[in-house]
Amino acid sequence: MSTNTTSSTDSSTPSTGSSTAPPTGSSTGSSAGASAESGAGARAVAPEAGTRPARLIHNEATTEIPVHLLFRDDPDPAPVPLRPAVVARRQGPGERSGERPATRRPVNARPRPVPSVDPELRERPARVLPGAAGVAAGLCGVAGCAATSWWAGLVPPLAAQALGLPAYAGAGLGPAQWAAYAAAGVLGMFGFGGLARGRTGRAWVLGLFGRYRGTVRRTGLMWVNPLLLRRRVDVRLRHWRSEPMPAADGNGVALRAVTLVVWRVRDTVKATLGVEDHETYLRECVEAALARVPVEPLGTVRSSADVAGDTLTRLVAADAAPVGLEVFSVRPVRVEYAPEVAAAMHRRRIAALDAAQRASVLTSVVDSVEDTVTRLTMRGLVELDDYERKVLVKDLTVAFCAGRGDTGA
């Protein structure tokens, strides 16, 4: 019993004077293992002891992610205690201070005012007489003047004999004769002065002392009161080619557009009396519509040109309808860039065309090379490894590109 106790005590107590030492390599390995174990233990204990907090990435939408899990070099990272998952969002200035966030009320866009004219201005037919009535009245006036002259004795004898008038000495020019002259002259002037000729596609707007008295759309010879003021209006279908007007495309690039407007006067009184000059008004409506509708240069996208024309027609027709104008179509016939941006846009368009052509050529070359290599290998004409295949593809690509370049030149 004493021997065993002594041996165990001797084995547990290291001797300092022993001459036998373990090998250097084994001591080194044991020390490294011990240091590794101690380091791992230190890393494992460090978060619990609170000596060095773990670095975390805070994600406001998901959770907290440890940095060392993203960029790690060691195969066995030490576990890091994580707090419960955080799912939150950023708070606004009003929420941080505890106050209610200010909300903006939706503002309704005010509708664009529709132009209107005097509601009393409505076209109505004027009262006219056939032209025969005016001719008859004029002839009656001439005959009255001749009879008054014979009554006053002012007709020469030779003329009286030629006309077969009875001989009459004449009563002279008295008040009765002057009154007869005045009545016959006024009748003749009203008869011949009121004659008018109506033409197809033309109308007259009549007014008396600034008041509208009606519209005449009849054709042929007619008699109109000569005291009425006449304004001729063209009611035919008309087309107007505008001068270059400022416009813009979808990207805001300045353009110059020439439009063709097909229109006519539908209500003569509104077109004449409701606006100062209906042709100028139509021109301004077209210019305003071009400022609101983006147009594209002709030859780019056909559908966009049709959409722009339909939109322009709708806007101009809505603006011109209150003044008695009927607009059928507003179409851009020539659209070009403004002089200040024409050179730059021309270079940009040439570059885009060049890039598109290069892309198409490259696509065709790649398809041709792929088709050639596929046919050669599938038909068993050649057996190629990866290196030979790459060399063949390279040579074919160079040859096809050179051939396309020579043909294009």
Secondary structure, DSSP 8 states (H G I E B T S, - for coil): -HHHHHHHHHHHS--SS------HHHHHHHHHHHHHHHHHHHHHHHHHHTSS---EEE-SSS-EEEHHHHS--SSS----------------HHHHTTS-------------------TT----B---EEHHHHHHHHHHHHHHHHHHHHHTT-S-HHHHHHHT--------S-HHHHHHHHHHHHHHHHHHHTEEEE-TTEEEEEEETTEEEEEE---EEEE--TTSEEEEEE-S-EEEE---EEEE-TT--EEEEEEEEEEEES-HHHHHHSSS-HHHHHHHHHHHHHHHS----TTS-HHHHHHHHHHHHHHHHHHHGGGTEEEEEEEEEEEEE-HHHHHHHHHHHHHHHHHHHHHHHHHHHHHHHHHHHHHHHHTTS----HHHHHHHHHHHHHHHHHHHHHHH-
